[in-house]
Amino acid sequence: MRRFMDKDFLLKTDTAQKIYHQYAEKMPVIDYHCHIDPREIYEDIRFDNITRLWLGADHYKWRLMRWAGIEERYITGDASDKEKFIKWAGALEGAIGNPLYHWCHLELQRYFDYNGILNTKTAETVWNLCNEKLKEDGFSVRNLITRSRVNLLCTTDDPADSLEWHRKLAQDQSFAVRVLPAWRPDKAFALGRTDYREYLLKLEDAAGMKISSFSALIAALCKRMDFFASMGCRVSDHGLSYVMYAPASEQEIERIFQDRLRGNMPAPKEEAQFISACLLKMGREYHKRNWVMQLHYGVKRDNNRRLFSAVGADAGVDCIDNYTPSAQLADFLNALDVTKQLPKTIVYSLNPIDNAAIGTVIGCFQDDSCIGKIQQGSAWWFNDHRSGMEEQMRSLAASGLLGSFIGMLTDSRSFLSYVRHEYFRRILCNLIGDLVENGEYPDDEEALGRIVEGICYHNAMTYFGFS
């Protein structure tokens, strides 16, 4: 029997252990998609206790606690921080097979030097140990990032954002980690939101121009893209229900936009046409600027209206959506490619049954402009567990070029979530180790080291142009 989460955790073979410890383990981290608040980095905040650090905005944990039948006051309510932590420890005790169990214990090992088990019996001890550690200098936000060997991270930012904290971080020579903005224009496309016209006022103010037409909207977004680029942005991101392709004439898009300015809500078809038009315009701009376009889709959000009303967005009540038409994804990419304006693109579906379809679609649009121009993103959200990661990488390997893969990201708001990179790297090395020991790839240490180091770090550095 293997010891619980020892140094060879998840590494079942000699080859897996060798390539992890000699190559993957030592590589720095690039977190090219996260939801960290740059203000908290600039201010180098500290957390009063482990609950504030672990449970404050983690809807993964909230979801598990509700599953354990825990009252909401111990999750997002007015219970004390200690009470919330003890309830969390009780929920975690039953989470066998859940990645949260592994992530939490990796965080306790790597940051708090605690190699025991967190459960109801040990909760008081772990609470006291972690809170004492948090008083130390090494547990400020900047020190946590540095200790995690992070070289660069990209936040998620709205076009109307002033990027004030990014500017301050860029001017601060005392912090070596690069913190770059990433462009997330979802609100500018969200014609069906009840507050859409109010959002346009914010965008007008940021761009310094009136937005009275669709062409003016695109011009305002382009102005803001120029500003983001001046702040080091090289990555865009779009959160979609699915990648849609519903072409319409410029005149029709203008009519839809003007109708919304008059206060009328769009029909579903009109909304799809408008989003398609916006995505195509933005895609061409990304290509011109050599930005990477990320497409996250396959999610139905805020399903529990009672909890959404009480807690707000990101409450832990989202689910996989099974309407993810690969034909429209292919048509969208083709519409950009036919004019040679397809940017580097990363495709993520929350629905794991899309793995094979994504592999076949992105294989249609690779070219000699770079290695792996169109990427399938790492297993995302509900899929960033062992089987989800293995399935994504096996599918990618079977249909394409695993060696060009750009690897893991946190997609997190937590400053301890960098252990997810370690988790991914262990799973990656175990998968590769199985292929080698099964005689499916040569035991060529030089080639294996190059592949592993590329997926863990070098491929992303090159792909995004960070080096």
Secondary structure in CASP SS format (residue, H / E / C, confidence):
PFRMAT SS
TARGET T0000
AUTHOR 0000-0000-0000
METHOD secondary structure of the structure
MODEL  1
M C 1.00
R C 1.00
R C 1.00
F C 1.00
M C 1.00
D C 1.00
K C 1.00
D C 1.00
F C 1.00
L C 1.00
L C 1.00
K C 1.00
T C 1.00
D H 1.00
T H 1.00
A H 1.00
Q H 1.00
K H 1.00
I H 1.00
Y H 1.00
H H 1.00
Q H 1.00
Y C 1.00
A H 1.00
E H 1.00
K H 1.00
M C 1.00
P C 1.00
V E 1.00
I E 1.00
D E 1.00
Y C 1.00
H C 1.00
C C 1.00
H C 1.00
I C 1.00
D C 1.00
P H 1.00
R H 1.00
E H 1.00
I H 1.00
Y H 1.00
E C 1.00
D C 1.00
I C 1.00
R C 1.00
F C 1.00
D C 1.00
N C 1.00
I H 1.00
T H 1.00
R H 1.00
L H 1.00
W H 1.00
L C 1.00
G C 1.00
A C 1.00
D C 1.00
H H 1.00
Y H 1.00
K H 1.00
W H 1.00
R H 1.00
L H 1.00
M H 1.00
R H 1.00
W H 1.00
A C 1.00
G C 1.00
I C 1.00
E C 1.00
E H 1.00
R H 1.00
Y H 1.00
I C 1.00
T C 1.00
G C 1.00
D C 1.00
A C 1.00
S C 1.00
D H 1.00
K H 1.00
E H 1.00
K H 1.00
F H 1.00
I H 1.00
K H 1.00
W H 1.00
A H 1.00
G H 1.00
A H 1.00
L H 1.00
E H 1.00
G C 1.00
A C 1.00
I C 1.00
G C 1.00
N C 1.00
P H 1.00
L H 1.00
Y H 1.00
H H 1.00
W H 1.00
C H 1.00
H H 1.00
L H 1.00
E H 1.00
L H 1.00
Q H 1.00
R H 1.00
Y H 1.00
F H 1.00
D C 1.00
Y C 1.00
N C 1.00
G C 1.00
I C 1.00
L C 1.00
N C 1.00
T C 1.00
K C 1.00
T C 1.00
A H 1.00
E H 1.00
T H 1.00
V H 1.00
W H 1.00
N H 1.00
L H 1.00
C H 1.00
N H 1.00
E H 1.00
K H 1.00
L C 1.00
K C 1.00
E C 1.00
D H 1.00
G H 1.00
F H 1.00
S C 1.00
V H 1.00
R H 1.00
N H 1.00
L H 1.00
I H 1.00
T H 1.00
R H 1.00
S C 1.00
R C 1.00
V E 1.00
N E 1.00
L E 1.00
L E 1.00
C E 1.00
T C 1.00
T C 1.00
D E 1.00
D C 1.00
P C 1.00
A C 1.00
D C 1.00
S C 1.00
L C 1.00
E H 1.00
W H 1.00
H H 1.00
R H 1.00
K H 1.00
L H 1.00
A H 1.00
Q H 1.00
D C 1.00
Q C 1.00
S C 1.00
F C 1.00
A C 1.00
V C 1.00
R E 1.00
V E 1.00
L E 1.00
P C 1.00
A C 1.00
W E 1.00
R C 1.00
P C 1.00
D H 1.00
K H 1.00
A H 1.00
F H 1.00
A C 1.00
L C 1.00
G C 1.00
R C 1.00
T C 1.00
D C 1.00
Y H 1.00
R H 1.00
E H 1.00
Y H 1.00
L H 1.00
L H 1.00
K H 1.00
L H 1.00
E H 1.00
D H 1.00
A H 1.00
A H 1.00
G C 1.00
M C 1.00
K C 1.00
I C 1.00
S C 1.00
S C 1.00
F H 1.00
S H 1.00
A H 1.00
L H 1.00
I H 1.00
A H 1.00
A H 1.00
L H 1.00
C H 1.00
K H 1.00
R H 1.00
M H 1.00
D H 1.00
F H 1.00
F H 1.00
A H 1.00
S H 1.00
M C 1.00
G C 1.00
C C 1.00
R C 1.00
V E 1.00
S E 1.00
D E 1.00
H E 1.00
G E 1.00
L C 1.00
S C 1.00
Y C 1.00
V C 1.00
M C 1.00
Y C 1.00
A C 1.00
P C 1.00
A C 1.00
S C 1.00
E H 1.00
Q H 1.00
E H 1.00
I H 1.00
E H 1.00
R H 1.00
I H 1.00
F H 1.00
Q H 1.00
D H 1.00
R H 1.00
L H 1.00
R C 1.00
G C 1.00
N C 1.00
M C 1.00
P C 1.00
A C 1.00
P H 1.00
K H 1.00
E H 1.00
E H 1.00
A H 1.00
Q H 1.00
F H 1.00
I H 1.00
S H 1.00
A H 1.00
C H 1.00
L H 1.00
L H 1.00
K H 1.00
M H 1.00
G H 1.00
R H 1.00
E H 1.00
Y H 1.00
H H 1.00
K H 1.00
R H 1.00
N C 1.00
W C 1.00
V E 1.00
M E 1.00
Q E 1.00
L E 1.00
H E 1.00
Y E 1.00
G C 1.00
V E 1.00
K E 1.00
R C 1.00
D C 1.00
N C 1.00
N C 1.00
R H 1.00
R H 1.00
L H 1.00
F H 1.00
S H 1.00
A H 1.00
V H 1.00
G C 1.00
A C 1.00
D C 1.00
A C 1.00
G C 1.00
V C 1.00
D C 1.00
C E 1.00
I E 1.00
D C 1.00
N C 1.00
Y C 1.00
T C 1.00
P C 1.00
S H 1.00
A H 1.00
Q H 1.00
L H 1.00
A H 1.00
D H 1.00
F H 1.00
L H 1.00
N H 1.00
A H 1.00
L H 1.00
D H 1.00
V C 1.00
T C 1.00
K C 1.00
Q C 1.00
L C 1.00
P C 1.00
K E 1.00
T E 1.00
I E 1.00
V E 1.00
Y E 1.00
S E 1.00
L C 1.00
N C 1.00
P H 1.00
I H 1.00
D H 1.00
N H 1.00
A H 1.00
A H 1.00
I H 1.00
G H 1.00
T H 1.00
V H 1.00
I H 1.00
G C 1.00
C C 1.00
F C 1.00
Q C 1.00
D C 1.00
D C 1.00
S C 1.00
C C 1.00
I C 1.00
G C 1.00
K C 1.00
I E 1.00
Q E 1.00
Q E 1.00
G C 1.00
S C 1.00
A C 1.00
W C 1.00
W H 1.00
F H 1.00
N H 1.00
D C 1.00
H C 1.00
R H 1.00
S H 1.00
G H 1.00
M H 1.00
E H 1.00
E H 1.00
Q H 1.00
M H 1.00
R H 1.00
S H 1.00
L H 1.00
A H 1.00
A H 1.00
S H 1.00
G C 1.00
L C 1.00
L H 1.00
G H 1.00
S H 1.00
F C 1.00
I C 1.00
G C 1.00
M C 1.00
L C 1.00
T C 1.00
D C 1.00
S C 1.00
R C 1.00
S C 1.00
F C 1.00
L C 1.00
S C 1.00
Y C 1.00
V H 1.00
R H 1.00
H H 1.00
E H 1.00
Y H 1.00
F H 1.00
R H 1.00
R H 1.00
I H 1.00
L H 1.00
C H 1.00
N H 1.00
L H 1.00
I H 1.00
G H 1.00
D H 1.00
L H 1.00
V H 1.00
E H 1.00
N C 1.00
G C 1.00
E C 1.00
Y C 1.00
P C 1.00
D C 1.00
D C 1.00
E H 1.00
E H 1.00
A H 1.00
L H 1.00
G H 1.00
R H 1.00
I H 1.00
V H 1.00
E H 1.00
G H 1.00
I H 1.00
C H 1.00
Y H 1.00
H H 1.00
N H 1.00
A H 1.00
M H 1.00
T H 1.00
Y H 1.00
F H 1.00
G C 1.00
F C 1.00
S C 1.00
END
